[in-house]
Amino acid sequence: MSLGQELAPHLPFLRRYARALTGSQQHGDAFVRATLEAIVQAPDDFPRDVDARLGLYRTFHAIWSSANIEEDPGAGSGIEDPEDVARARLARITPLSRQALLLTAMEGFTTEDAAYLIGSDDEDVERLVAEALQEIERQTRAEVLIIEDEPIIAMDIETIVRDLGHTVTGVAVTRDEAVAQARAHRPGLVLADIQLADDSSGIDAVKDILAEFSVPVIFITAFPERLLTGERPEPTFLITKPFQRSTVKAAIAQALFFDTATVPA
């Protein structure tokens, strides 16, 4: 099997990680493209002492680190641009902390694997994850609309959302119901399943909502690879079913991290 064939199944999930890390499909996909270009240009440099997925993410992190992204700690009040919001928050939480959180909670890497990927050790990763969760949860609070037609899953998500200190504005099970609830009580975050009760689409519901106002969205699906092709506008934040509590927690924290509406006073 060629290296390209080994890496292909892991690319959708690297796109998910990159988008969550940057808060942008455009920027996340650019880093993934740069990663693939680096592998094509120097295939002999690809880590062969680990499995293909670890090697892929390791190469991505090398590209990410080499970009030398410098955040502006002076950013503060009056911020309008989401990237400026992120810079302001990054003055209080390091990018390394966010990487450790997303790698373990969203991508499912072990602490040992995450340590390898970010060039740290197990104890540091555990500390970084704890710091990230503590700081991000303190900074962001929102009113959340849940679009989910499976009652048990909806209840589980609602419990997680409330435990994080957020308010649930409602739980919708169809496209029309979701749009009506969003109009009646504008949410600060939307968590949306892809397939809804009446065979309508959570994607279409979100499109209708976004046509009226801007709000961060997290999609939930059992088939993430279908939405992470890199070929069209796609979700920046995506949770895979079945999900872990920590995955939802990390996705919510990261989505709100880049949202202008939740800038701390």
C-alpha positions in Angstrom: 0.0 0.0 0.0 1.3 3.4 -1.0 1.8 6.2 1.6 -1.1 8.1 -0.1 -3.4 5.2 0.3 -2.4 4.9 4.0 -3.1 8.5 4.7 -6.4 8.9 2.7 -8.8 7.6 5.4 -7.3 10.0 7.9 -7.6 13.2 5.9 -11.2 14.0 6.7 -10.4 13.9 10.4 -7.3 16.0 10.0 -9.5 18.6 8.3 -11.9 18.5 11.2 -9.0 19.0 13.7 -7.4 21.8 11.6 -10.7 23.6 11.3 -11.5 23.4 15.0 -8.0 24.5 15.8 -8.1 27.6 13.5 -11.9 28.3 13.8 -12.0 28.4 10.0 -12.6 26.0 7.1 -10.4 28.1 4.9 -7.5 28.4 7.3 -7.7 24.8 8.5 -7.8 23.4 5.0 -4.8 25.6 4.0 -2.8 24.0 6.8 -3.8 20.5 5.6 -2.9 21.3 2.1 0.5 22.6 3.3 0.9 19.4 5.2 0.2 17.2 2.2 2.5 19.3 0.0 5.3 18.8 2.5 4.8 15.1 2.5 4.8 14.9 -1.3 7.9 17.0 -1.5 9.8 15.0 1.1 8.2 11.6 1.5 11.4 10.2 3.1 10.9 12.6 6.0 7.5 11.2 6.9 7.7 9.5 10.3 7.7 5.7 9.7 8.3 4.7 13.2 4.7 5.3 14.1 1.3 4.5 12.4 0.2 6.6 9.5 -2.3 8.6 11.4 0.2 9.7 14.0 2.7 10.5 11.3 0.2 12.6 9.5 -0.8 14.7 12.5 2.9 15.0 13.5 3.7 16.5 10.1 0.7 18.8 10.4 2.0 20.0 13.8 5.4 20.7 12.3 3.8 22.9 9.7 1.6 24.6 12.3 4.6 25.3 14.5 6.7 26.6 11.6 4.0 29.1 10.7 5.1 31.1 13.8 1.6 32.5 14.4 2.0 35.4 16.8 -1.0 36.5 18.8 -1.6 40.1 19.8 -1.9 40.2 23.6 -3.0 43.8 23.4 -6.2 43.0 21.6 -9.2 43.8 23.9 -12.3 45.9 23.9 -14.2 46.9 20.8 -13.2 43.7 18.9 -15.4 42.9 15.9 -13.4 40.4 13.8 -13.5 36.8 14.9 -9.8 36.4 14.4 -9.2 39.4 16.6 -11.4 37.8 19.3 -9.3 34.7 19.0 -6.1 36.7 19.4 -7.5 38.4 22.5 -8.3 35.0 24.1 -5.1 33.4 23.0 -3.4 36.0 25.3 -4.9 34.1 28.1 -4.7 30.5 26.9 -1.8 29.1 24.9 -2.3 27.5 21.5 -0.5 24.4 23.0 -3.3 24.0 25.5 -6.0 24.1 22.8 -4.0 21.6 20.7 -3.8 19.1 23.7 -7.5 19.5 24.4 -8.6 18.9 20.8 -6.2 16.1 20.2 -7.4 14.1 23.2 -11.1 15.1 23.5 -12.1 15.5 19.8 -9.6 13.4 17.9 -9.4 10.6 20.4 -5.7 10.4 20.8 -4.3 9.0 24.0 -2.3 11.2 26.3 0.9 9.5 25.2 0.1 10.1 21.5 -0.8 13.7 22.1 2.5 14.2 23.9 4.3 12.8 20.9 2.4 15.1 18.5 3.0 18.3 20.4 6.5 17.4 21.5 5.7 17.2 25.2 5.3 14.5 27.9 2.3 12.8 29.4 2.2 14.9 32.5 2.4 18.2 30.5 -0.5 17.1 28.3 -2.7 16.3 31.2 -1.9 19.7 32.7 -2.4 21.5 29.4 -5.8 19.9 28.9 -6.9 20.8 32.4 -5.8 24.4 31.9 -7.6 24.7 28.5 -10.9 23.4 29.9 -10.7 25.6 32.9 -9.9 28.7 31.1 -12.2 28.3 28.1 -15.2 27.3 30.2 -14.7 30.4 32.4 -14.6 32.8 29.4 -17.6 31.6 27.4 -21.3 31.4 28.2 -24.0 31.2 25.7 -27.7 30.4 25.0 -27.8 27.2 23.0 -30.3 25.8 20.5 -30.2 22.0 20.1 -31.5 20.5 16.8 -31.8 16.7 17.4 -34.6 14.3 16.7 -33.4 11.4 18.9 -34.7 12.1 22.4 -32.0 10.3 24.4 -29.2 12.0 22.5 -31.0 15.4 22.8 -31.3 14.9 26.6 -27.6 13.9 26.8 -26.5 17.0 24.9 -28.8 19.2 26.9 -27.3 17.9 30.2 -23.8 18.5 28.9 -24.7 22.0 27.8 -26.3 22.9 31.1 -23.4 21.3 33.1 -21.0 23.6 31.2 -23.0 26.6 32.5 -24.8 27.4 29.3 -28.6 27.9 28.8 -30.6 25.8 26.5 -33.1 27.9 24.6 -34.9 24.9 23.1 -34.7 21.4 21.5 -36.0 21.2 17.9 -36.7 18.0 16.0 -37.4 19.3 12.5 -36.1 22.0 10.2 -39.2 24.2 10.5 -39.2 23.9 14.3 -35.6 24.8 14.5 -36.0 27.9 12.4 -39.1 29.0 14.4 -37.3 28.5 17.7 -34.2 30.4 16.5 -36.4 33.3 15.4 -38.3 33.3 18.7 -35.2 33.3 20.8 -32.0 34.0 19.0 -29.3 31.5 20.2 -25.6 32.2 20.7 -24.7 28.7 19.6 -26.5 25.9 17.6 -25.8 22.2 17.9 -27.4 20.4 14.9 -27.9 16.8 13.9 -27.7 16.2 10.2 -30.7 14.0 9.7 -34.0 15.1 11.4 -37.3 13.4 12.3 -39.3 14.4 9.2 -36.5 13.5 6.8 -35.5 17.2 6.7 -31.9 18.2 7.0 -30.2 19.9 9.9 -27.9 21.5 7.3 -30.8 23.1 5.6 -32.2 24.3 9.0 -28.9 25.9 9.8 -28.7 27.5 6.4 -32.1 29.1 7.0 -31.0 30.3 10.4 -27.7 31.7 9.1 -29.6 33.6 6.4 -31.1 35.7 9.1 -28.2 36.1 11.6 -24.7 34.9 12.3 -24.2 32.2 15.0 -21.5 29.6 15.5 -22.7 26.0 14.6 -21.6 22.6 15.6 -22.9 19.7 13.5 -23.4 16.2 14.8 -23.3 13.2 12.5 -22.5 9.5 12.3 -20.7 10.0 9.0 -18.3 12.9 9.3 -16.2 11.9 6.3 -19.2 12.7 4.0 -19.0 16.4 5.2 -15.2 16.7 5.2 -14.1 16.4 1.6 -12.6 19.9 1.4 -14.4 20.4 -1.9 -17.2 22.9 -0.8 -18.2 25.1 2.1 -18.5 22.7 5.1 -18.8 22.7 8.9 -16.0 24.2 10.8 -17.0 22.2 13.9 -18.1 18.7 13.7 -18.9 16.0 16.3 -19.0 12.3 15.4 -21.7 10.0 16.7 -21.5 8.2 19.0 -19.7 10.9 21.0 -18.0 11.2 24.3 -19.0 13.9 26.8 -15.5 15.4 26.5 -15.8 15.7 22.7 -19.0 17.8 23.0 -17.3 19.9 25.7 -14.3 20.6 23.6 -16.3 21.4 20.5 -18.5 23.9 22.4 -15.6 25.5 24.0 -13.7 25.9 20.7 -16.7 27.1 18.7 -17.5 29.8 21.3 -13.8 30.6 21.5 -14.0 32.2 18.0 -17.4 33.8 18.5 -17.5 37.6 18.8 -20.7 37.5 20.9 -19.0 35.9 23.8 -16.0 38.2 24.4 -15.5 38.5 28.1 -16.2 41.9 29.7 
